Amino acid sequence: MSKPENLLMSYIVCDMLSKSDQTVAHDEWVNVIQEMSDKFKAAGASRQTVSQIWNRKGAFKLGFMWEYKDEKAFVQCQSLFREAEIEFQRRTGIVWKITPTRGIVLTDMHF
């Protein structure tokens, strides 16, 4: 086991109303974040992973895992998240329910 480079992470689950909303949401969110990537990097975000959550029949969910260098980076990214969410909403009009969680990495195993 190695010491993790990124000590703080957040995981956000977004529920959507339909498969088409899920597909459009993924594509447009990636576009928005790519356009803002320099801002996120400067604020201390180091990684974002987007996943399709598929283990709930009839549910349309995306999972967003963010990794940060430290707590300061997480705090600095909060205003960027608001900016990204506003732009996403402007572009898509998609309604999604956001459930955020946050954690500190205790163990990081690579196989």
C-alpha positions, 0 to 999 in steps of 0.5 A, a space after each residue: 500500500 502506498 500513501 495516497 497523493 490525494 487525501 480528500 475526495 467527494 462522491 456525488 450521485 445524481 438521479 435523473 428522470 430518464 435514460 436520455 437525460 442521463 446520456 445528455 447529462 453525462 456528455 454536457 457535464 463533461 463538456 462543461 468541466 473540460 472547458 473549466 479544467 484549467 480553473 479546477 486544476 489551479 484550484 487544486 482538483 486533481 481528478 474527476 471520474 464519471 460513472 454510470 450507476 447501473 445496479 438499480 433497475 429503472 433508475 438513471 444515475 451518474 456518479 461523480 468522484 472528485 479528488 483534491 490535493 487537500 481541504 483547501 483545494 476542495 473549498 476553492 473548488 466549491 465556487 467552480 462547482 456552482 459555476 459549472 452547475 449553472 452552466 450545465 443547467 443553462 445548456 440542458 435544463 435537465 432536472 437532477 437530484 444531487 446527493 453529495 458525500 465527502 471523505 478522506 482517503 485512508 487506504 489506497 490499494 492498486 492491483 
